[in-house]
Amino acid sequence: MQKGTTSYLRSHNEKMNFFDLIATRHSVRAYEDKKLQDDMVDKILSAANKAPSAKNLQSYRIFVVQKKEDKKKLVTATHDQDFIEDASIVLIFCADLISAKEAGVRGLELYCIQDATIACTYSQLAVHALGLSSVWVGSFDEEMVRRLFSIDRNFKPVSMLVVGFPDEEPEKRSRKSLNEISQRI
Ligand SMILES: Cc1cc2nc3c(=O)[nH]c(=O)nc-3n(C[C@H](O)[C@H](O)[C@H](O)COP(=O)(O)O)c2cc1C
């Protein structure tokens, strides 16, 4: 990770094919303290809205955290992941347990978590396509997050997507080989 250079900044006009897009996305954990325009937020949310979901129920709800004081509270709720304070927005993806009931026990126990997760994934790729950066945050105190934003029991926080303008050259992390992650049967 390298700070103090802007060579990692990419314009969202720079078109990329899908495979280049997924190959060049890396988690960023240092952000410039800058606001994100509403139309950019809408584009990220629209990408989530295109994600597949069980029975097309879209059993998730996305809470968009924008205020500085709320992002500061999220630093505590995420066990001191302090880069969150400078990010432009944090999206909290929650499973919607009411809507999930329409798909029975499997809907409640599995599909709503998957729906929220896929929506988060689509958003993360959209963020990168827009020339912005992100990191998925899964390490947080669920109860604290609920309390902070008065999220009731009908919603289960599943993941967070921290989004903003990068202030570091991200680390390019290696992956397992295809043989390690798959088996042709
Ligand atoms: C389910 C999940 C939970 C994660 N939780 C955190 C987290 O709490 N904090 C963090 O900095 N990164 C978190 N990450 C990001 C991963 O560390 C990162 O995606 C992984 O190391 C691969 O790096 P890359 O995203 O740059 O390819 C999480 C990612 C996933 C998918």
PDBQT file of the ligand as one rigid body, heavy atoms in Angstrom, charges set to zero:
ROOT
HETATM    1  C1  LIG A 201     -17.286 -11.430   4.023  1.00  0.00    +0.000 C 
HETATM    2  C2  LIG A 201     -16.140 -10.441   4.003  1.00  0.00    +0.000 A 
HETATM    3  C3  LIG A 201     -15.797  -9.795   5.170  1.00  0.00    +0.000 A 
HETATM    4  C4  LIG A 201     -14.765  -8.851   5.152  1.00  0.00    +0.000 A 
HETATM    5  N1  LIG A 201     -14.517  -8.112   6.285  1.00  0.00    +0.000 NA
HETATM    6  C5  LIG A 201     -13.556  -7.149   6.237  1.00  0.00    +0.000 A 
HETATM    7  C6  LIG A 201     -13.380  -6.289   7.345  1.00  0.00    +0.000 A 
HETATM    8  O1  LIG A 201     -14.090  -6.333   8.338  1.00  0.00    +0.000 OA
HETATM    9  N2  LIG A 201     -12.396  -5.348   7.260  1.00  0.00    +0.000 N 
HETATM   10  C7  LIG A 201     -11.600  -5.211   6.143  1.00  0.00    +0.000 A 
HETATM   11  O2  LIG A 201     -10.733  -4.338   6.135  1.00  0.00    +0.000 OA
HETATM   12  N3  LIG A 201     -11.769  -6.014   5.069  1.00  0.00    +0.000 NA
HETATM   13  C8  LIG A 201     -12.737  -6.964   5.077  1.00  0.00    +0.000 A 
HETATM   14  N4  LIG A 201     -12.976  -7.721   3.974  1.00  0.00    +0.000 N 
HETATM   15  C9  LIG A 201     -12.172  -7.491   2.745  1.00  0.00    +0.000 C 
HETATM   16  C10 LIG A 201     -11.199  -8.644   2.497  1.00  0.00    +0.000 C 
HETATM   17  O3  LIG A 201     -10.178  -8.605   3.460  1.00  0.00    +0.000 OA
HETATM   18  C11 LIG A 201     -10.639  -8.554   1.076  1.00  0.00    +0.000 C 
HETATM   19  O4  LIG A 201     -11.687  -8.590   0.143  1.00  0.00    +0.000 OA
HETATM   20  C12 LIG A 201      -9.672  -9.713   0.799  1.00  0.00    +0.000 C 
HETATM   21  O5  LIG A 201      -8.527  -9.612   1.601  1.00  0.00    +0.000 OA
HETATM   22  C13 LIG A 201      -9.218  -9.752  -0.658  1.00  0.00    +0.000 C 
HETATM   23  O6  LIG A 201      -8.638  -8.514  -1.017  1.00  0.00    +0.000 OA
HETATM   24  P1  LIG A 201      -9.207  -7.684  -2.256  1.00  0.00    +0.000 P 
HETATM   25  O7  LIG A 201     -10.627  -7.260  -1.902  1.00  0.00    +0.000 OA
HETATM   26  O8  LIG A 201      -8.310  -6.493  -2.373  1.00  0.00    +0.000 OA
HETATM   27  O9  LIG A 201      -9.187  -8.557  -3.450  1.00  0.00    +0.000 OA
HETATM   28  C14 LIG A 201     -14.022  -8.620   3.958  1.00  0.00    +0.000 A 
HETATM   29  C15 LIG A 201     -14.398  -9.290   2.779  1.00  0.00    +0.000 A 
HETATM   30  C16 LIG A 201     -15.465 -10.155   2.787  1.00  0.00    +0.000 A 
HETATM   31  C17 LIG A 201     -15.902 -10.781   1.489  1.00  0.00    +0.000 C 
ENDROOT
TORSDOF 0
